[in-house]
Amino acid sequence: MQDKAAQDGLEKIDKTEQRPEASELLNALSDYGASEVAMRRRMRGSMNLGETDLLALRYVIEADAAKKPIGPKELGQKLGVTSASMTALIDRLVKSGRVSREPHPSDRRALLLRPAPGSSQEVRGMMDLTHRRMAEIASSLSPEETKTVADFLERMRGTVDAIDPSSQD
């Protein structure tokens, strides 16, 4: 016997299947996601960084720009990696010359991570052209279209964020 939520979900799938334009929209969203993943893979490849390393570098750059230095423990929590993995990741970023370890100003036992000179420009340089082109496309939409697309993407993000495969029956 199916519960009410499962039944509602099946009805929504049926309705989507009855509306070809909805399927086209979901296919376009999926294709965009695949293209973005491929673009990030190319970017990581050109920088000789793994996915987690690039994400860590981005977090370090963002924290530094916000004047809120980040430590290894906090970075590990953001990335969802263990302490041992975090040490190896930071070692790689330091060895590549993209991040430096600095002593914490008020806690002798703690370290802070800072982007090395040029790291922000390297990442920004890789993304600027892409962001500029994407901004041109976004700017070409009318205010109403922008609101509709933003609302759609926000609801899709909420749906995806709420998925927990471990709680699926």
N, C-alpha and C positions, 0 to 999 in steps of 0.2 A: 504494500500500500504506500502511495506517495504522499508526502506531506504537502501542505498548501504552498509553501515557497517553491518546492520542486515543480509542482503543477503549474504555478504561475510562470516559472522559468521556461517550461516547455511551451506554454502558450505564447510567450514572447518570441521564442525561437520560431514557432509556427508562423507568427505574424511577420517576422523578419523574412522568412522564406517566401511569404506571400507578396512582399514588397521588394522587387529586384533592386530598386535604387538603394535600399538599406544594405543589401548584400554588397552592392558596388561600393558603398561608403566604407563598410567594414574591410573590404578587400583593399581599398585605397589606403586606409589607415594601417593595415598590416604591411602593405608594400612600403609605405613611408617608414615604418619601424625597421624593416629589413634594410632599407637604404641608409638610415641613420646609423644602425649597427655597423654596416660596411664602411661608412665614412669614418666612424670612430676607430675601426680596426686599421684603416689606412693611416690615420693620424698617429695611432700608437706605433705602427710599424715604422713610420718615418722618424719617430722620436726614439725608437728602440726601447719602448716601455711596455710592460704588461698592462692589462686592463685595470687591475687593482692599483698598480703603481701610478698610473695616470690619474686615477680618481683621487688617490692620496695626495698627489702633487696639487691637484685642483683644490682640495680642501685646505692644504697648507697655504696656498696662494690666497684663497678667499679669507682665511682667518687673519693672515697678515694684512690684507687690504682693509679689513674691518678693525684693525688694531687690537685684535683679540688672539694673541699667539696661542697655538695649539700644542699640546704635549702628546707624546706617544700613546698614553693611555686613552685620552679623549679621541684621538685619531683612530685608534684600534676599535673603539666603540662605534664610531661612525661607519667604519668599514665592515664591522662584524667579524674581525679577525682576532686570533689569539695573540697573547703577548709574545710568544716565540715567533710567530709569523710576522708580527709587527716589527720586531727587532730586525729580522731579515729584510723586510721591505724597506725600512729606514736605511739600513746599511746599503742597499742597492741605490736608493735615491741620493745618499751622501756620496757614494763612490762615483755615481754618474755626474756629480757636480751640480745637481739641481736643488738640493736641500742641505741646510746646515743644522747641526745641533748646537744649541746655545744653553748656557746655564740659566735656570730660572732665577729671576732677580730676588725672590724672597724665600725660596725653598732650595737649599743646597743639594738635596737629593734628586730634584726634578730637572728635567730638560724641556726646552721648548724647541719646536721645529720652525724654521724660517726658510722661505724660498731663497735660493742662492741668486745673486745678481744675474739677471738675464732670463731666469726661469719664467717669470710672469710674461715677459715679452715673447718668449718662445711659444708658450701655450696660446697667448693672445694672437700672435701672428698666424698660428695654425687655424684659429677659429674666426678671425676677423672677416675674411672674404666670405666664408659660409654665412656668418651672421648678417653681413651686409646684404647678401643676396636674399636671405630669408626675410629680412626686414622689408626689402622692396616688395616681395610678394605679399607679406602681411599688410603693408601700407596700401596695396592695390585694392583691398577689400573695402566695401562701404562700412560705415559704422554698424549697421544692422547685421551685415554678414560677419563682421568681426565678433560681435556679441554672440551670434549663433554658434560660430565655430568655437569660440572660447568656452561657452557654456557646454557644448558637446564634449570638448576635450576634458574639461573639468569633471564632468560626470563619468566619462570613460576612465579617467585617472582614479576617481573614487571607487569605481567598480573594481579596477585592477588591484588597487591598494588593499581592498577588503578581501581579496581572495587568499585563503589560507589552505593550501593543499592538505595539510596535516589534519584539518578538521572536516574534510570531505567524507561523506558516508558512502 
